[in-house]
Amino acid sequence: MEQLLTIELFGQPYTFKTDSDLTKAKEVADILVREVKRIESQQKKAGTGITKNAMLILAALNIAAENIELNKKQTDFIENVSQRADSIMKLMEER
């Protein structure tokens, strides 16, 4: 069922349609809003003025980089657990 989700960026509301669970869609949107606010705050402190579009792109790149890092950590974890499980199985077979 299609639902509407409204977020606020740069003091303006943006409304989107979502087919997914509204709670999950809100969680995803909140990640973007938090990252944009973090970047906006950094830019104000640094006294540098970048465009809103540049902030949005930077936020998307930061979120993508974090996602890549989390995926790598998950892959490394799964490989580690698999190796340990193989070692345990070999030890059990030797008995």
VENPE-V724091 format. One record per helix or strand of 2 or more residues. SS is the DSSP state (H for helix, E for strand). FROM is the first residue (numbers start at 1). LEN is the number of residues. Records with the same first field share a line. If there is no record, write none. Layout:
BEGIN
SS->FROM-LEN  FROM-LEN
END
This chain:
BEGIN
E->3-7  12-7
H->22-25  52-43
END
